[in-house]
Structure formats: structure tokens, C-alpha cells
């Protein structure tokens, strides 16, 4: 999907009966990495269906009540977490409550990201 703020992606995906991708294990991570690597889109950031907007540092997949990651406890999902080194860090003016996936020199990684910034997204059923 073209680059736009996360809320617009959520609305667009829902209108199609879809949601933003969630990564709960290495297979999911590899699948999203393959899609991102083969994309012709020039914008390298892909919003994922997760946020810490309810409580800073407590990350939940959309539609779920239990966190998969907390700043205090680390990764809580058995399939692993794939944060970039030093992330999440909430290091932007206004905070970073969204999660993005991107590929850089260190590989396929997650970062926290401002929800209002433009990003791509991968929609799933």
C-alpha cells in the first residue's frame, strides 16, 4: 500500500476486510521480509499491526489484550521479537507509538515509529 499515516492504513485495510501484518515468529518475519525486499516501492518503512499507545513501553498486537513485548520484561512471545538494537526507544518528538518493519544493513528489523508519519503497510486477511 502507498505511503501514508498508520491510521489511514488501518481504515483502508478494514474496509477490505483486512488488517496490518503481525509478526509472531520467524516464519512471519521471513515472509514479510520477502515481500518488502521484492517491493518496488521507494519508501522503506512498513507499518505493522502493533502499538504501545495504551501504555508506553507495553507493546500489543492489534486485537489482542496481552502484550508481546514490554520495556521492563523484554520479548514475551515464544516466536521471538526482532527489534533493531536499541529499539524500541520512543525517540521522536511526540513519541513513537507505532511499529514499523524495514530492511537495512543489519537485516530485517523492527523499530518504533511516529504514528502520523508516512509509511507503507502490508495488509493481510
C-alpha positions as CSV (number, residue, x, y, z in Angstrom):
1,X,0.0,0.0,0.0
2,X,1.3,3.5,-0.7
3,X,2.9,5.6,2.0
4,X,0.5,7.3,4.4
5,X,0.0,7.6,8.2
6,X,-0.9,4.4,10.1
7,X,-4.5,5.4,10.9
8,X,-5.2,5.7,7.1
9,X,-3.7,2.2,6.6
10,X,-5.9,0.8,9.3
11,X,-9.0,2.3,7.8
12,X,-8.1,1.2,4.3
13,X,-7.3,-2.4,5.4
14,X,-10.5,-2.7,7.5
15,X,-12.6,-1.5,4.5
16,X,-11.2,-4.5,2.6
17,X,-11.7,-6.9,5.5
18,X,-8.0,-7.0,6.2
19,X,-5.6,-5.7,8.9
20,X,-2.0,-4.7,9.1
21,X,0.5,-7.6,9.2
22,X,1.6,-9.0,12.6
23,X,4.9,-10.9,13.1
24,X,4.7,-13.6,15.8
25,X,7.5,-15.9,14.7
26,X,10.5,-16.4,12.4
27,X,8.3,-17.6,9.5
28,X,6.2,-14.4,9.7
29,X,9.3,-12.3,9.8
30,X,10.8,-14.1,6.8
31,X,7.6,-13.8,4.8
32,X,7.3,-10.0,5.5
33,X,11.0,-9.6,4.7
34,X,10.5,-11.4,1.3
35,X,7.5,-9.1,0.5
36,X,9.4,-6.0,1.5
37,X,12.6,-7.0,-0.4
38,X,10.6,-7.6,-3.6
39,X,8.6,-4.4,-3.4
40,X,9.2,-1.7,-6.0
41,X,8.0,1.0,-3.5
42,X,10.7,3.5,-2.7
43,X,9.6,4.1,0.9
44,X,11.3,1.5,3.1
45,X,9.1,1.5,6.2
46,X,6.1,-0.8,6.6
47,X,3.7,-0.3,9.4
48,X,2.9,-3.4,11.4
49,X,-0.3,-4.1,13.4
50,X,1.1,-3.3,16.8
51,X,1.4,-0.3,19.1
52,X,2.2,0.9,22.6
53,X,-0.3,3.7,22.5
54,X,-2.3,2.4,25.6
55,X,0.8,2.3,27.9
56,X,4.2,3.5,26.8
57,X,6.6,0.5,26.6
58,X,3.9,-2.1,26.6
59,X,3.5,-3.4,23.0
60,X,0.4,-5.3,21.9
61,X,-0.6,-6.7,18.6
62,X,-3.9,-5.1,17.4
63,X,-6.9,-7.0,18.6
64,X,-5.0,-8.7,21.4
65,X,-5.1,-7.9,25.1
66,X,-1.8,-9.5,26.2
67,X,1.5,-7.7,25.4
68,X,4.1,-9.4,23.3
69,X,6.9,-7.1,24.5
70,X,7.5,-4.8,27.4
71,X,10.4,-2.5,28.1
72,X,10.6,-4.0,31.6
73,X,10.2,-7.7,30.6
74,X,11.5,-7.9,27.1
75,X,10.1,-10.3,24.5
76,X,7.1,-12.2,25.8
77,X,6.1,-14.1,22.6
78,X,7.5,-17.6,22.1
79,X,8.2,-16.9,18.4
80,X,10.7,-14.2,19.3
81,X,11.0,-10.4,18.7
82,X,13.0,-8.7,16.0
83,X,13.7,-5.2,17.3
84,X,16.7,-3.3,15.9
85,X,19.4,-2.7,18.5
86,X,18.4,0.0,20.9
87,X,14.7,-0.2,19.9
88,X,12.0,0.5,20.9
89,X,13.3,3.8,22.2
90,X,10.3,6.3,21.8
91,X,12.9,8.7,20.4
92,X,10.9,11.2,18.4
93,X,9.1,14.5,19.3
94,X,5.6,13.4,20.2
95,X,6.6,9.8,20.8
96,X,6.7,6.6,18.7
97,X,3.6,4.5,19.4
98,X,3.6,2.6,16.1
99,X,5.8,-0.3,14.9
100,X,7.5,-0.5,11.6
101,X,9.3,-3.2,9.7
102,X,12.2,-2.4,7.5
103,X,15.3,-3.8,6.0
104,X,18.7,-2.1,6.5
105,X,22.3,-3.1,6.6
106,X,21.7,-5.2,9.8
107,X,18.8,-7.1,8.2
108,X,15.1,-7.2,8.6
109,X,14.2,-5.4,11.8
110,X,11.5,-3.6,13.8
111,X,11.6,0.0,15.1
112,X,9.1,2.1,16.9
113,X,7.9,5.0,14.7
114,X,5.6,8.1,14.9
115,X,2.0,7.0,14.0
116,X,1.4,10.2,12.0
117,X,4.5,9.7,9.7
118,X,4.1,8.3,6.2
119,X,4.9,4.7,5.8
120,X,3.9,1.7,3.6
121,X,2.0,-1.2,5.0
122,X,1.3,-4.8,4.2
123,X,-2.3,-5.8,4.6
124,X,-3.3,-9.4,5.5
125,X,-6.6,-11.3,5.8
